[in-house]
Amino acid sequence: MSLPIMLMAGAEEAVSNDIKRIFSSEYEIHAAHNEDEGFNLLNQIDANVMIVALNNSEMDGYQFLENIAQDQRYKKIPILAVIDHGDSEGGERAMKLGAREFVTSPLNETTTRYRLKNIIARAENEDHLQRIAEISRSMELDSLTGLYNRSAFYRHASEMIKSNHEVPYYIVYFDISAFKVINDLFHTETGNVILKTAGRYFRGIINDRVSVLGRIGADHFVICMPQDMLNIDRVIRELDRIMRGLNISQNILFFAGIYPVVDVNLSVDQMCDRASMALNKIKGNYITRYAYYDASMREKLLRDQMIVRDMEYALDDNQFTIYLQPIYRPDENKIVSAEALVRWFHPESGMISPGFFIPVFERNGFIVKLDRFVWESVCKFLRSRLNAGKKIVPVSVNVSRLNFYSFDLLIFLLNLIKKYELEPWMLKLEVTESAYMDNPKQIITVINQFKESGFPVLMDDFGAGYSSFNMLKDIQIDVLKVDMAFVREIERSERARTILQMIVALAQELKMGIVTEGVETKTQLDYIMSMGFVDIQGYYFSKPLPVKDFNELLDKYE
């Protein structure tokens, strides 16, 4: 094992002998008698430490220290200076020029060892702190745009607002319309160009002394800035001009939600949530491109807060229950399956619409617990019918996208099947396009595991998104559930009828089952039945039913 390297510069014979006597067993020592030799050696060796003698007729040690300090390559090398005994000003001057410590000649072995060890430890500690600072800075920044990431933006914006409490601030939340479509059509390289271009523009319009800028999501930028500095009409107009200049054959439109900061004690992530609420109010509206947070949004916020406050207790208190909506095969006049849907009966608020609580749970992660409650409730229902010697039909359950990130997802499902002594075909698993878009590789892997374990897999709301057909290339799906938007348009849109025919033909060609959702009229039913072997789910046959009513309906058909 090689020894660390010491450069000994300007040491006359007595000092040189002392240094060699003290350190030759611990260091590989190289000697330089003048400044030129010193720099030549520094270019040849990777010195770990230097000892510089300052009072030498052949070398101006002070000038050597000064020249070393000006060269970035050598500034980190710890330097111990040697001064003559009685030189009261030499040590102070040496440390001003870059030496970390000094000793006097003749050298005392204990003192010299201690001081060299001390300066090395200090240098290592400074280097460690510098690396931590660099890592911290890099961890704060979004790697693509160089802007603050989510957590860094929250922290710096909070500090900015509180240190300028007399200044009225806005939180401005920007989003690009249909950015996922742009990525899909033009690939991520084009999307990255858009994001970097937007980041440079935003950086140019803010004053860093009183504003903070971040990228906190895929295509989500957020700015904390004084209200008198925001001209949102000009910002939207300039963004449109800059994006047109990229010559991408797709409209790239920015939308903004704006939250006026009225309570500096509110957390910045809550402020961003409120700005995002304002954005969602006008997202997709190509006439209005920005909106301010208002009182009606506060009502939604309060409702969402109630939902979050009560959700855990509601689950423990059995306030959630499943409803089952039958799926029919009209040409055979029988129920072939059902979909499990969750309902929340709140003791004070009555029945809370899934449209209110499901989006909240998807954002805060509680949907994972709720899904598992639904899955187990379905298994209990199936086992109760089997125990009673009655016919069962498979029941489909939703697998929300967050479940795909649970390491024990498949294990949990298999344990449920084992616990209630069921077969995997009895529990159908519904996935959505949004789950696939978040992380295609992960979703494909998990769905393949589902199928290998015997679970049928359904794609819900097929045709609602732009990449549904692309999913079919990657994932082996058993059943397509056609989005109800097509069914609603059957009676007045030739194009909707044509697309629906194509989807049915595609499913048949790929040997997939097909379910049409949202069938409500006889005209819709007759048209769908004319296309062949299609199962039906919708109010024409039945709304979602409590378990007791579904049991009775299933018994009737049996």
Secondary structure, 3 states (H helix, E strand, C coil): CCCCEEEEECCCHHHHHHHHHHHCCCCEEEEECCHHHHHHHHHHCCCCEEEEECEECCEEHHHHHHHHHCCCCCCCCCEEEEEECCCCCHHHHHHHCCCCEEEEECCCHHHHHHHHHHHHHHHHHHHHHHHHHHHHHHHHECCCCCCECHHHHHHHHHHHHHHCCCCCEEEEEEEECCHHHHHHHHHHHHHHHHHHHHHHHHHHHCCCCCCEEEEEECCEEEEEEEHHHCCHHHHHHHHHHHHHCCCCCCCCCEEEEEEECCCCCCCHHHHHHHHHHHHHHHCCCCCCCEEECCHHHHHHHHHHHHHHHHHHHHHHCCCEEEEEEEEEEHHHCEEEEEEEEEEEEECCCEEECHHHHHHHHHHHCCHHHHHHHHHHHHHHHHHHHHHCCCCCCCEEEECCHHHHHCCCHHHHHHHHHHHCCCCHHHEEEEECHHHHHHCHHHHHHHHHHHHHCCCCEEEEEECCCCCHHHHHHHCCCCEEEECHHHHHCCCCCHHHHHHHHHHHHHHHHCCCEEEEECCCCHHHHHHHHCCCCCEEECCCCCCCEEHHHHHHHHHHHC
